[in-house]
């Protein structure tokens, strides 16, 4: 199925907002958990996970709020920055500018996919 068709599907549009908030809760859980995430670790795995998570969050954000482009990237940057600031205060986690950059790459990928699918409306 084409991305454009999938993103315009009524089921996606109906459930995107609650899915966005659930996905954000999962991201926060893994970001603030002492154990991190259970997914496999390999070279650059952490950065790929950040980019993938923020791509999905960005697409769900667009589906729930119909805001793309700079608004989407700005909100996702705010979420990424919030995560890194909180991690800086947690004794078992480290804040990382590289993680924030990976978050921005994922949000930018979501904005690019929306623009490519001619769905970017803001």
ABEGO torsion letter per residue (X at the ends): XBAAAAAABAAAAAAAAAAAAAAAAAAAAAAABAAEBABBBBBGAAAAAAAAAAAAAAAAAAAAAGBBEAAAAAAAAAAAAAAAAAAAABAABBBBAAAAAAAAAAAAAAAAAAAAAGABAX
